[in-house]
Amino acid sequence: MIFFLLVLIFISKISLAFLPGMPRELGPIIFQSGLHPYVNIALNMIFGGLFCLHWLWKANPLYSQARFYRFFIFVTSIYLLSITLLQALFVNGDNSLVLQMASAIMAVFTIFLYGRVIPTSLTPQKFVEIVKKITVACCWISLVLLIISPDTSFKGSRFIGVFKHIPHMVSCATIACFTLFYFIFSKKLKRTHHILQWLHFLVALFLLILTGTRSSLAAVFLGMFLCMIFFGAKTAGNRMLKSSIAISGLLIVIFFGINISNYAVGLARGEESIGQRAAQDGLESRWQEVERGFEIFQKNQWLGQGLLSKFSTANDADIAGYNANKDPHNIIISAGVLGGWGLIFLCVYGFSALGVASFKTLFSKSDALKIISIYVLTHLPILFIYHIHLSIGGIADRIYWIAFGYMALKESDVLADDQK
């Protein structure tokens, strides 16, 4: 059942627009030539709900999590339910009470299922292995579609591959890169298998470049650098690879350092393009989003606007009503818009604790946990400049909460399991 839920994370965002005659929409079943969000929600609630009931009934999970994390999950869940009820009574009185409370219940369910149940029921090694197979398969399919169906593989000038939107392709390619690091730097593989892992990585990296996403590319390269530091060379080939990369890096810095630094600054300022994505002032656009989000937050600082505020209306469950302008791309402002000062406090407290926990896990004796901690550490800046992740439909939302849950595992439990 866990395998199905992990596969569903990615399958729910796949588009079959490349198939001849595939409808873009078909009632509550197909949306944007893929699985309808209603179907995704239903499958998550049915299979995830059954698994949660089994987990609660069994009352003996594989691992245990830190008491602080469990208390944080409990307080956050209670707050989301309570603040949503207050918003329905005093802020969004004209909107559907049922929809508002349903959104809060689904957010709590997402946190509990992906942040508590799955990380304590699946070994970190197995999680990395399963997700690697899924994401690598999606990357290869996307590469094939780039050749045979380029019209459906791009949204504007940015690559979307087999997915509905750009962020899903970015998440898939990025996660593929990090899970492949586990096999490249941690596992003792035969030469052919080692070369194959690098080939998978180059495909994922190539697709990520096509998306033109600077933050994710930076996270991948930083992740590779951290892996080279925190993972010992398992084979002579790995030792040679590390030496070659170190020497190459030194020579590149000596001969091209100034040009590279100028290009990096240009990327940050939006003066340089990446992939086929046009150059844009990233700093200015992000600051404009912060200002826009702060204006929305000021409308009701104590109660917030609610979990459905990102949609054009909460009177009707219209998933096509999403409006990016109402979804602040800053985690603190986003928390304020959704749940006022209370959610800001919980968000800042949780974000700080996550940074400490992931840094601590970086020194874990479990290589799989170490890879997940590197993924979290390199994504902390990305988490900060995006909205708060509480959706049961997003790839990043579900993967992030699973990663958070693994950061809260007790090291003694993981080591005891590894020694069995």
N, C-alpha and C positions, 0 to 999 in steps of 0.2 A: 504493500500500500504506500510506503514511503517512496518507493521507486516511481510509482504512478504520479504522486504529488510533485516530485522533482521534475519529471518529464513534462507535466502539465504547466510548470512555470514557463517553459519555453514554447511548447506547442500552442499555448493559448495566444501567443503573439505572432504566430506564423501566418503568412498570407499565401494563398494559392492563386493569386492573380495571374501567375504565369501559365496556368492551365486554360486551354481554350474553352470558352463558354462558362467559365466560373463566374457566378453572380457576385456583385459587390456586396449586396445585402439581400437577406432572405429571412424575413420575420425575426423571431428571437433566436435563430440558429446560426446564421452567418452574418458577420459584420466586417466590412473592409476586406472581403474575400477570405476571411478566416473565422476562427471560432468566435462566436458572439460573447461579449463580456458576461451576459446573463448565464450562458452555459458554463463559462469558467467559474463564476461565483457558485452556481449550483453544484458543480463537481467538487469544488473546494469544500463547500459546506457539507456535502454528503460524505465523501471519502475522508476528508479531514476531520469532520465531526465524529465519524465512527472510530477513527484512529485515536482521537482525543478521549473518547469514552473508554476505549480499551486501555489507554495509557492511565487514565484515572482509576479504572477498576483494578488494573494490575498493581498499581501503586508501588512498583519496583522497577523504576527506569534503569537503563544501563549505566547512566552517569548521573551525578548530582551537580547542581549549580550553586554558586555562591549565594549566601543568604541575602546579601545586599541586592543582588540582581533580582532575585525572586520578589523581594519587597518592593523594588522599583517597578517591576512589571505589575504587581498588584495595585500600587498607588496610581500608576499611570492609567490602568484600566478603569479603576473607580472614578478617576478624574474625568476621563473621556465620556463616560456614561452620564455622570452628573452634570458636567458643563453643557453637554448636548441637550439634556432635558431643560436646563435653564435657558439656553439659546432658543429652544422651541417655544418656551413660554414668554420670553421677554425681548428677544431679538428678531427671530424669524417666525413670528406668530402667524403670518399669512401662508407660510409654507407647510408642507405635509409633515406632521409629527411622526408618522410611521416611517417615512423615508429618512428623516433626520436620525431617529433612534436606530434604524436599521444600519445606517452608515457607521454609527458609533459601535454597534455590536460587531459589525464586520471588521472594523479596525482592531477591536479588542481580540477578536478571533484570530486575526492575522498575527498579532503580537504573540498570542498564546501558542498557536499551532507551530509557527515558524521560529519563534524565539525561545520557546520552552520545550515543546513536545519533541520535535524532530531532532534538535541537537542532543537531547538526552537519550534518544532511542537509536541513533545511528552513529557508528564510529566515525571520527574525522577522516580516517583513511578511506573508508567506503564512500563517504560523501564526496570527497575530492575525486575519487575514481569514477563515480557515476556521473557527476557533473561534467567531468572532462570528456567522457564519451558522448554526452548529449551535445555539448557546445562545439566540440570538434566536428561532429557530424553536421551540425547546422552551418558551420563555417565552410565545409567542403561543398555542401549543397548550394550555399550562397555563391561560392566561387564558380560553380558550374552555371548557375543562373546568370552570372555576370557575362558569360560567354554566349549562352543560348537565348537569354531573355533580358538583354540590357535595358529595355524599355520599362520593365517592372522592377528592376534592381536599383533604380535611383529615384530619389525624391528630390526634385530640383537638381542640384549639383552634388548631392551627398548620397552615399551608398546606403541602401537599406537591406540588400540581399533578399533573403527569403522572408523577412519580417514586414510587419505593417508600417513601422515608423523607425526613424533613425535611432532613438535611444535604445531600442531593443537590440538592434544590430551592434551598437556600441557595447552594451552590457554583455552580449553573447561573446563577442570577440575578446573583450577584456578578461572575462572570466575564463575563457579558453586559455589565454596566455598564462594566467596565474596557476591554473590547475596543471598545465604542462610543465611549469617550473618545478612542481613536485616530482615529476618523473625525470626531468632533465638533471636536477641538482641533488635529488635525494635517493633515487633508485639506482641499483646496480643493474644496468641493462646491457644486453649484447649490443655490439656495434650497429647492427642493422636496425634494431629497435630504437637505439639512441638517435640515430640519424632520422628515423621516422618521426620521433617526437619533435625534433628540430624542424622538420618539414611542416608538421602540423602548426608549430609556433609561427613559422614564417608566413603561412597562409593566413592565420588569425591576425598577425601583425599587419600584413598587407591590406586586409579588409578593414582593419581599424584605421589605417592611414587613409583609405578611400572615404571613410565617414568624415574625415577632417576634424576629429574631436581632439583638441590639444590636451585637455586635462587628463583624459584616459591614456593617451600616448605617454604623457609624462609619468603617470602612475605605473605603467608597464615597465618603462625603462628604470624607474626608481626601484620597482620591485625586483627586477633582474639584478640591480646593483646590490640590494640587500641580501638576495639569495646567495650571491657570490661571497658575501661577507659571513653570513650566518650558517651556511652549509659547507661542511667539509667535502673535499674532493673524494668521491667514492671510488673512482677508477683513475688509471693513468691518463686516459683520454680526457677526463674532466679536469685533471690537474694541468694538462697541456692546454685545454681550452681556456681555463682561467688565466694562465700565464699569457696566452696569445691575446686575449681580450685586454688584459692589463697593459701589455706592451703596445698594442694597437691604440688603446685609449690614450696612453702617454704620448705617442707620436702624433695622434690627431690633435691633441691639445697643444703640443709644441708648434705644429705647422699650421693648424687651422683654427686655433683657439679663439682668435679675435673675430674671425668670420662667423664661427658657430655662436659665440656670445651675442654678436650683433643680430644674427638671425633669430635667436631665442627671444631677445628683447623685442624684436619686430613682431614675432608671433604673439607675445603677450599684449603688445600694444595694438595688434590688429593690422600692422603695416605689411605683414607677410602672409601669404596664403599657405594652406596645407592640403594635400590631396587636390580635389577639385573644388574645395570650399573657398569661396571668395574671401579676401582679406576683410576684416572688420575690427573695429576698436573694441576688443573684448572687455577692457577695463571700464570704458565708458558705458557700454551696454549693460554690464553687470550692475554698475552703480545706478543706472536708470531703473533697473528692476527693483533694487533695494528701495529707492525713493518711492516708486509706485506701490510697493508692498507696504511701506511705512504709512503711506496715506490711507490705505485700506485698513491697516491696524488701528489708526487713530480714530476710526469711526466708532469703535467699541473696544477699548483697551482691556477691560476687565473680563468680559464674557467672550469676546471674539466673534467672528462671523460664522463659524461652524464648519464642519467637515465637507459640506456640500457647497461652500462658498466659491470653489473653483469652477462650478458649473453655472451656466447662465440662469438657470432656474432650479429650484428645489421642489416645485409643485408637481413636476412630472419626471419620472425616472428616465430621462432622455440622455443616454450616454454620449450622444453627439453634441451635447451642449457644453462640452469642456471648453474653457477659455483660458489660454495660457497667461493672459494679462491679469487674471485673478489668482494665479498660482505663483506667489513670490519666490524667486530663486535665491533664497537665503534662509537657512534652517531656523534661525532665531526669529526673523520676521514672519516666516511661514507659520511657526508655532504660535506666535502672537495672533495672527489672523485667524487661525483655526480655533484656538482655545484661550486667548488672552494671556495675562501675565502669569497665571498659574502654569500653563503649558510651557511658557518661556522658561520658567524656573526649572521645571522637570527636564526640559530639553537641554539646557545648559549643564545641569547637574549630570544627566545621563551621558552627554557628549564628553564631558571631562573625565568621567569614570571610564568610558570606553577607551579613551586615549591611554589612560594608565593601565587598564587591563590588557590591551593589545600590545603595549610595550613590554609588559611583564611576560606575556605569552610568547613573545619573540624569543625568549630564552628557554622555552619548553623543550623537554627531551623528546617530544612527539613531533616528528617532521611535518606531519599533516597539519597539526595545530599551528606550527610555525609558519607554514605557507598561508594559512587563513589569517594569521595575525599580520603578516606582511601585506596581504590584500587589504585588511582593514586600515592599517597604518597609512598606506599609500592613498587610501580613499578618504581619509579624514578631511583633507581640504576640499575634495569633491562633495562630500556630505555637507560641508559647511556652506558651500555656495549654491546648493540646490535646496529644494523644498523638503519638508519633513516627510518621511516615508511611512505611510500608514495604509496604503492601498493593497487590497488582496489581489489586484489585477496586474500590478507591475512586476517585471522581472527583478529589477534592482531592489524593490521593496522587500520581496520575499527572500532573496539571497542575502541582503543586508541583515535581516533579522536572524536568519540561520547563523550567519557569521558572528553576530553579537552573542547569540546563545552559546556558541563554541568558546568565545572569549571568556565566558562566565563559568566554564567547566572547572571542576576541582582537579588539579594536576594529579593528585594521588589516584583518583579513579581511572584516569586515562592511562597512567603508567601501569596500574594493576592489570588493566585490560590488555595492554601491549605485551605483558609478560606471560599471559596465559598460553 
